[in-house]
Structures are given as structure tokens and as C-alpha cells.
């Protein structure tokens, strides 16, 4: 909705938003975990709204599981060591997801109010 409000038609909105989705999916922290992302790109992981959503979903569902995996560590330890997800960080994650939602809704509302792409 934000991309549609900021552009003159839905074709350009689709192109712009798909570019953002591609970059966001690359830095979401699933295909390339945060610990494997080069340090000069790690800022983008924290600026990516999809990474916060994935962090929240995985950490809330599996972050406190004490079952042992075949490799000898618990699920909680694996998430912490490989992905860097901690169950006790969920409060910050919830605030970040709500913050991104409010940011995108605010940009949408401001764009609807200020931009007028009608031709006369």
C-alpha cells in the first residue's frame, strides 16, 4: 500500500516493491544467517522489516525448546549459535515489528495526502 501511494500507478509500484522484496529476502537472515553476513552489510539486516518478523516467529516458537538435536545440542542453542536468535529478545522484536508497521502506515497516509498524480 505504501508503494502504491508513493507512485503514480500500480505498475511502477509493483516494480519498486519487488526490488525491495528481493533485497529484503536476501538479507532476512535465513538464507545467509546474521553471523555469516559481512560486517559492512549487517546494518541492513537490522533495518530489514522481514528479518524482524522472521526473528520473532522463529524465536517465539522454537527459542525455548530444550529438545536435543542429532548433533548433540538443543534447539535453543542451535538457534542462538547459528542464527543468533535469542528468546529473551522477543520484547524488542515486538516493538520493532510494531514500529515498522506504524512507519509504513504513516508513510502511506502522508503519501495519500501530499501526492496527487492526477492529470488535468
C-alpha positions in Angstrom: 0.0 0.0 0.0 2.8 2.3 0.8 4.4 1.8 -2.7 1.1 2.2 -4.4 0.5 5.5 -2.6 4.0 6.8 -3.4 3.9 6.1 -7.2 1.7 7.3 -10.0 0.4 3.8 -10.9 0.4 0.2 -9.8 2.9 -0.9 -12.5 5.7 1.3 -11.1 4.6 0.3 -7.5 5.0 -3.4 -8.4 8.4 -2.8 -9.9 9.7 -0.8 -6.9 8.2 -3.1 -4.3 9.6 -6.3 -5.9 13.0 -4.7 -5.9 12.7 -4.1 -2.2 11.3 -7.6 -1.6 14.3 -9.2 -3.4 16.9 -7.3 -1.3 14.9 -7.9 1.9 14.7 -11.6 1.2 18.5 -11.7 0.7 19.3 -10.0 4.0 16.4 -11.6 6.0 18.9 -13.8 7.9 17.6 -17.1 6.8 19.5 -17.9 3.6 22.5 -16.1 4.9 22.5 -16.0 8.8 23.4 -12.8 10.5 26.7 -14.3 11.7 27.7 -15.0 8.1 26.7 -11.6 6.7 29.8 -9.4 6.3 30.0 -6.8 9.0 29.6 -3.9 6.5 26.2 -5.3 5.5 24.9 -6.3 8.9 23.3 -2.9 9.4 20.9 -3.8 6.6 19.8 -7.0 8.5 18.7 -4.8 11.4 17.0 -2.3 9.0 15.0 -5.0 7.2 11.5 -5.4 8.5 11.3 -9.0 7.2 14.2 -10.0 9.3 12.5 -8.8 12.5 9.4 -10.8 11.5 11.4 -13.9 10.9 13.3 -13.4 14.1 10.1 -13.1 16.1 8.4 -16.1 14.5 11.3 -18.4 14.9 12.4 -17.3 18.4 8.9 -17.3 19.8 8.1 -20.8 18.5 11.5 -22.6 18.9 13.6 -20.3 21.0 12.9 -22.0 24.3 12.8 -25.7 23.1 15.2 -27.8 25.2 15.0 -31.0 23.0 18.3 -32.3 21.7 19.1 -32.4 18.0 21.1 -35.2 16.3 24.2 -33.1 16.5 24.1 -33.0 20.3 22.9 -29.5 21.1 19.4 -28.2 22.0 17.2 -26.4 19.6 17.6 -23.2 21.7 21.4 -23.5 21.5 21.3 -24.1 17.7 19.2 -21.0 17.1 21.5 -18.9 19.3 24.7 -20.2 17.7 23.7 -20.5 14.0 21.1 -17.8 13.5 21.8 -15.6 16.6 18.1 -15.7 17.7 17.5 -15.4 21.4 14.2 -16.0 23.1 14.7 -13.2 25.6 14.9 -10.6 22.8 11.2 -11.0 21.9 10.1 -7.8 23.5 12.5 -5.7 21.4 11.4 -7.7 18.3 7.7 -7.0 19.0 8.5 -3.3 19.4 10.4 -3.3 16.1 7.6 -5.0 14.2 5.0 -2.6 15.6 7.4 0.3 14.8 7.8 -0.8 11.1 4.0 -1.2 10.8 3.5 2.3 12.1 6.2 3.7 9.9 4.8 2.2 6.7 1.2 3.2 7.7 2.4 6.8 8.3 4.3 7.0 5.0 1.2 5.6 3.3 -1.1 8.2 4.9 1.3 11.1 4.2 1.7 10.0 0.6 -2.0 9.8 0.1 -2.4 13.3 1.5 0.5 15.0 -0.2 1.0 13.3 -3.6 -1.5 13.8 -6.4 -0.8 12.1 -9.6 -4.0 13.0 -11.4 -3.6 14.8 -14.7 -5.9 17.6 -15.7 
